[in-house]
Amino acid sequence: MTQTQDWWVYEGTGTPHDGIERLPEAPPWRAFRQGDAELLDTPQVPDDDAHLRHLGRKGQGEAYQAGDRAKHLVNLALHLRRPLLLTGKPGTGKSTLAYAVAHELKLGPVLRWAITSRSTLKDGQYEYDAVGRLYDAGLSNAGVLNSPGSERPKPPDIGEYLWLGPLGTALLPWRRPRVLLIDEIDKSDMDFPNDLLNVFEEGEFVIPELARLGKGKQSVMTADREVADVWGGQVACTQFPFVVLTSNEEREFPMAFLRRCIRLEIGPADHKQLTGMVAAHLGEPGVGGNNGSVEVRAKIIAQFLARQREMGTLANDQLLNALLMAERGLWDTEVGQSLIDEDLLRLLDRG
């Protein structure tokens, strides 16, 4: 086990701390505008946030433990202000790493952008409901026509109809960098990775609908469902977000895109990591209402690892499902053990 390095900001302990304050200034080629932007404070993580689903029960997030190589590369991405590209088989916990970093460094709720074949850059930047604004403006004008002598109302504020997406929210001027998870980027069309490059390089973008209104302030809704101000239609970061891109290795990416990323391949978890993950989600056997057996849990984890190593692909959530049902009594009968073995732990790549 590698000891904590002096240059690490993320230590992989899972215990929240203010280590992000020790992060040195960005290298000159990755420094972004400071200006007179009013810095935004990191929003609090709500009790029902996805952190709890990915890291387990409240207070047990420290059970997730990144491997030494993952710790090194996460810290490289933080220091260099570069995206971290995670590749690996489905179910190996790639997205969980983003939640672990956000949890430990107290960077607020993870901004997750799930990619599909139809995703475009604008989807992550912002959404504008022009039809809704026109409809509401029409209703207001209709009210004037029905009330002779009334003053014509001003058009509805455009900011009420414009929402920043995960990417747009991450690029606001936060006091601490936000964590942006761009999940399953390999599902995107061929041009999508290159479309991201300019935004990643510049750390900003323009919203034309707001820019047309001049240099004034417009209030918009963020992906956190909070209000933020945008000046002159320009969204520009002061702290480059910690960007995690995940890929299930279903395609190759352009060289120009790869050279701007720190790349990490996530392999299957080892026994210690699986044990920690299970404890975070299910608790310890025999503690706090958990009726599970230490011996049964250890046996199923060993069975999961052996099958994964020797036979094919299994996902971590399959193990959680198997253990949950085993600890609810399914392991007590031969039929139940067969269901766990043949159905819940069925190999993903064997049909």
C-alpha positions in Angstrom: 0.0 0.0 0.0 1.5 3.3 -1.1 1.7 5.9 1.7 0.1 9.3 1.1 2.3 11.5 -1.1 3.1 15.1 -0.2 1.7 16.3 -3.6 -1.6 14.5 -3.3 -4.7 16.5 -2.7 -7.0 13.5 -3.0 -5.8 10.8 -0.5 -8.4 8.1 -1.2 -9.3 7.7 2.5 -13.0 8.6 2.0 -12.9 10.9 5.0 -14.0 14.5 4.0 -11.3 17.1 4.4 -10.2 20.5 3.0 -7.2 19.3 1.0 -8.5 21.0 -2.1 -7.3 24.3 -0.5 -3.7 22.9 -0.9 -4.1 22.5 -4.6 -1.4 24.8 -6.2 -2.2 27.3 -8.8 -3.0 26.0 -12.3 -0.1 25.8 -14.8 -0.1 29.0 -17.0 -1.5 27.1 -20.0 -4.5 25.9 -17.9 -5.1 29.1 -15.9 -8.6 30.5 -16.4 -10.0 34.0 -16.0 -10.3 35.5 -12.5 -11.5 39.0 -13.3 -14.2 40.5 -11.1 -16.5 37.4 -11.1 -18.3 36.9 -7.9 -17.2 33.4 -6.7 -20.0 30.9 -5.9 -19.9 28.7 -2.8 -20.2 25.0 -3.2 -23.8 23.8 -2.7 -24.5 21.3 0.1 -25.0 17.6 -0.8 -28.7 16.8 -0.1 -29.5 13.7 2.0 -31.1 12.0 -1.0 -28.2 12.7 -3.4 -26.7 10.1 -5.7 -23.6 10.1 -3.4 -25.5 7.8 -1.1 -26.4 5.3 -3.9 -22.8 5.2 -5.2 -20.9 5.3 -1.9 -23.3 3.5 0.5 -25.0 4.6 3.7 -24.5 8.0 5.2 -21.3 8.1 7.1 -19.9 5.0 5.4 -18.5 6.6 2.2 -15.0 6.1 3.5 -15.5 2.3 2.8 -14.8 3.0 -0.9 -11.0 2.7 -1.4 -9.3 3.7 -4.7 -6.3 1.8 -5.7 -2.8 3.4 -5.7 -2.7 4.0 -9.4 -6.2 5.6 -9.3 -5.0 8.0 -6.5 -2.0 9.0 -8.5 -3.9 9.7 -11.7 -6.8 11.5 -9.9 -4.2 13.9 -8.4 -2.5 14.4 -11.7 -5.8 15.4 -13.3 -6.4 17.8 -10.4 -3.0 19.4 -10.6 -2.9 19.7 -14.4 -6.6 20.7 -14.7 -7.2 17.9 -17.2 -10.2 15.6 -17.7 -9.8 12.0 -16.3 -10.8 9.4 -18.9 -11.8 6.1 -17.1 -12.1 3.0 -19.3 -13.2 -0.5 -18.2 -15.9 -3.1 -18.4 -19.4 -2.2 -17.3 -20.0 -2.5 -13.5 -16.4 -2.0 -12.4 -17.2 1.2 -10.5 -15.9 3.8 -12.9 -18.5 6.4 -12.1 -18.1 5.7 -8.3 -14.7 7.3 -8.4 -16.2 10.6 -9.3 -18.5 10.5 -6.3 -15.6 9.4 -4.0 -13.5 12.4 -5.0 -16.4 14.8 -4.6 -17.2 13.3 -1.2 -13.7 13.4 0.2 -12.8 16.8 -1.1 -16.2 18.3 -0.3 -16.8 19.5 -3.8 -20.6 19.3 -3.6 -23.1 17.2 -5.6 -21.7 15.5 -8.6 -23.0 17.0 -11.9 -23.8 13.9 -13.9 -24.3 14.1 -17.7 -25.5 10.7 -19.1 -24.5 10.4 -22.8 -26.6 8.8 -25.5 -26.2 8.5 -29.2 -28.3 11.7 -29.6 -26.3 13.9 -27.1 -25.0 17.2 -28.3 -22.6 19.7 -26.7 -25.5 22.1 -26.2 -27.4 19.6 -24.2 -24.7 19.8 -21.5 -24.4 23.6 -21.8 -27.9 24.9 -21.5 -31.5 24.5 -22.5 -33.8 27.3 -23.6 -37.6 27.0 -23.7 -38.3 29.6 -26.4 -41.8 28.2 -27.1 -42.7 28.5 -23.4 -41.6 32.1 -23.3 -43.5 33.0 -26.5 -46.6 31.3 -25.1 -46.4 33.2 -21.8 -45.8 36.5 -23.7 -48.8 35.8 -25.8 -51.0 35.3 -22.7 -49.8 38.6 -21.3 -50.6 40.4 -24.5 -54.0 38.8 -24.7 -54.7 40.2 -21.2 -53.9 43.7 -22.4 -56.3 43.4 -25.4 -59.0 42.3 -23.0 -58.3 45.3 -20.7 -58.4 48.5 -22.8 -56.1 51.3 -21.5 -53.7 48.9 -19.8 -49.9 49.2 -20.5 -48.4 46.6 -22.7 -46.4 44.3 -20.3 -42.7 43.6 -20.8 -41.7 40.3 -22.3 -41.1 37.6 -19.6 -37.5 37.5 -18.3 -35.5 35.2 -20.5 -33.7 33.8 -17.5 -36.9 32.2 -16.3 -36.9 30.0 -19.4 -33.2 29.0 -19.5 -31.5 26.3 -17.5 -27.8 25.5 -17.4 -27.0 21.8 -18.0 -24.3 19.8 -16.1 -21.4 21.2 -18.2 -22.7 24.8 -18.0 -23.2 24.5 -14.3 -19.7 23.1 -13.8 -18.2 26.1 -15.7 -19.7 28.7 -13.5 -17.2 30.7 -11.3 -17.1 28.4 -8.3 -14.9 29.0 -5.3 -14.0 25.3 -5.4 -14.0 23.2 -8.6 -17.1 21.1 -9.2 -17.1 17.5 -10.2 -18.5 16.8 -13.6 -19.2 13.2 -14.5 -19.7 12.7 -18.3 -20.9 9.1 -18.2 -20.5 6.6 -21.1 -19.0 9.0 -23.6 -18.4 6.0 -25.9 -22.2 6.0 -26.7 -21.9 9.5 -28.3 -21.6 10.1 -32.1 -18.2 10.4 -33.7 -18.0 14.2 -33.5 -19.0 14.6 -29.9 -15.5 14.2 -28.2 -14.0 16.8 -30.5 -16.9 19.1 -29.8 -15.9 19.0 -26.1 -12.3 20.0 -26.8 -12.9 23.7 -27.3 -14.9 24.1 -24.1 -12.3 22.1 -22.2 -9.5 24.2 -23.6 -11.2 27.6 -23.1 -13.1 26.9 -19.9 -16.0 29.0 -21.2 -18.8 29.3 -23.7 -21.4 31.9 -24.8 -25.2 31.6 -24.6 -26.3 33.5 -27.8 -29.9 34.1 -26.4 -28.4 36.0 -23.4 -25.5 37.6 -25.3 -28.0 39.4 -27.6 -29.3 41.3 -24.5 -25.9 43.1 -24.0 -23.5 43.1 -21.1 -25.9 43.0 -18.3 -26.8 40.4 -15.7 -29.2 37.6 -16.3 -30.3 35.1 -13.6 -30.7 31.5 -14.7 -31.4 28.2 -13.1 -28.5 25.7 -12.6 -28.4 21.9 -12.7 -28.4 22.1 -8.9 -31.9 23.8 -9.1 -30.5 27.0 -7.7 -30.3 30.5 -9.3 -27.0 31.9 -10.6 -26.1 35.1 -12.5 -24.6 35.1 -16.0 -23.0 38.3 -17.3 -23.2 39.2 -21.0 -24.3 35.7 -21.9 -20.8 34.3 -21.1 -20.3 31.3 -18.8 -16.7 31.2 -17.7 -15.0 29.2 -15.0 -12.4 30.4 -12.5 -11.7 26.9 -11.3 -11.6 24.2 -14.0 -13.9 21.4 -12.9 -12.7 18.0 -12.0 -14.1 16.2 -15.1 -14.5 12.4 -15.1 -15.4 10.8 -18.5 -16.3 7.1 -18.4 -16.1 4.6 -21.3 -17.0 1.0 -21.6 -14.4 0.5 -24.3 -16.9 0.2 -27.1 -15.1 2.6 -29.4 -11.8 4.5 -29.9 -11.4 8.2 -29.5 -9.6 10.8 -31.6 -5.9 11.5 -30.8 -6.6 15.2 -30.2 -9.1 14.2 -27.5 -6.9 11.6 -25.9 -3.8 13.8 -25.6 -5.8 16.2 -23.5 -7.0 13.6 -21.0 -5.4 11.7 -18.1 -6.2 8.1 -18.9 -7.0 5.4 -16.3 -8.2 1.8 -16.9 -10.3 0.5 -14.1 -10.0 -3.2 -13.6 -12.1 -5.6 -11.5 -12.0 -4.7 -7.7 -10.0 -6.9 -5.4 -11.3 -8.6 -2.3 -10.6 -5.7 0.0 -12.3 -3.2 -2.2 -15.3 -5.4 -2.6 -15.6 -6.0 1.1 -15.5 -2.3 1.7 -18.1 -1.6 -1.0 -20.5 -4.2 0.4 -20.0 -2.9 4.0 -20.9 0.6 2.8 -24.1 -0.5 1.2 -25.3 -3.4 3.4 -23.5 -2.8 6.7 -21.6 -5.3 8.7 -23.1 -8.8 9.1 -24.9 -9.1 12.4 -24.7 -5.4 13.2 -27.6 -2.9 13.2 -30.3 -5.2 12.1 -28.2 -7.0 9.4 -28.9 -10.7 9.8 -26.1 -11.8 7.4 -23.4 -14.2 8.3 -19.7 -13.3 8.0 -18.9 -16.7 6.6 -21.7 -16.6 3.9 -20.6 -13.1 2.9 -17.0 -14.1 2.5 -18.0 -17.3 0.6 -20.1 -15.4 -1.9 -17.5 -12.7 -2.4 -14.8 -15.4 -3.0 -17.2 -17.1 -5.5 -17.8 -13.8 -7.3 -14.1 -13.1 -7.6 -13.2 -16.6 -8.8 -16.0 -16.6 -11.4 -15.0 -13.1 -12.6 -11.3 -14.1 -12.9 -11.7 -17.5 -14.5 -14.9 -17.4 -16.5 -16.1 -14.0 -17.7 -17.7 -10.6 -16.9 -19.6 -9.8 -13.7 -20.6 -6.4 -12.4 -20.3 -5.2 -8.8 -24.0 -4.5 -8.5 -24.6 -8.2 -9.2 -22.6 -9.0 -6.1 -24.7 -6.5 -4.0 -27.9 -8.1 -5.3 -26.7 -11.6 -4.5 -25.6 -10.7 -1.0 -28.7 -8.7 -0.2 -30.9 -11.7 -1.1 -28.6 -14.1 0.6 -28.9 -12.1 3.8 -32.7 -12.1 3.4 -32.8 -15.9 3.6 -32.2 -17.0 0.0 -29.0 -18.8 1.0 -30.8 -21.0 3.5 -32.1 -23.4 0.8 -30.6 -25.3 -2.1 -33.1 -23.6 -4.5 -32.1 -20.2 -3.2 -28.4 -20.9 -3.6 -29.1 -22.0 -7.1 -30.9 -18.8 -7.9 -28.0 -16.8 -6.6 -25.5 -18.8 -8.5 -27.4 -19.2 -11.8 -29.4 -16.0 -12.0 -28.0 -13.2 -9.8 -24.4 -14.1 -10.6 -25.0 -14.9 -14.2 -22.1 -13.9 -16.5 -22.8 -10.9 -18.6 -20.9 -12.0 -21.6 -22.3 -15.5 -21.9 -25.8 -14.8 -22.9 
